[in-house]
Each structure stands twice: as C-alpha cells, then as structure tokens.
Amino acid sequence: MTDKTSKKECIQPEIHSGHMCELESQQEWDTIRQITDKLGVKCENCGAEANFSRNVCMPTDL
C-alpha cells in the first residue's frame, strides 16, 4: 500500500462512486464480490485489486 500522505487524486472522478474505495466505504459487499472475481488491476493509491481499471482510482496492471 502507498503511504497515505502521498495519495494522488482519482483520475476518473466522474465515476468514483464505482471505485473500490467508495464501494467499501458504502459497504457494497455484493458489488465488490462481482468486481473482484477476475482480478486484473491494482490501485496505486490504496492497493485495492479489481477486475477492471474503471473500478479503482489509480489503476496499474497486476
């Protein structure tokens, strides 16, 4: 995980409500299960892993 003091802003703020960090804060566990069943990307901010880049703030390939 990245140090919290060096977090960057979300590169896709218009769809931030569908990102792992937001889904987790809203306790959307069913949605999280659906978007983490075939992991392909990781968030450079928080380290969350998801299927697609649209589901994290700062995507990087796994």
Number of C-alpha atoms within 10 A of each C-alpha: 9 12 8 9 6 8 12 13 10 16 13 15 11 8 13 17 14 19 24 25 20 15 17 13 9 10 11 13 11 9 13 18 11 11 18 17 11 12 13 15 22 22 24 18 20 18 17 19 24 25 16 18 18 18 27 30 26 22 22 15 12 10
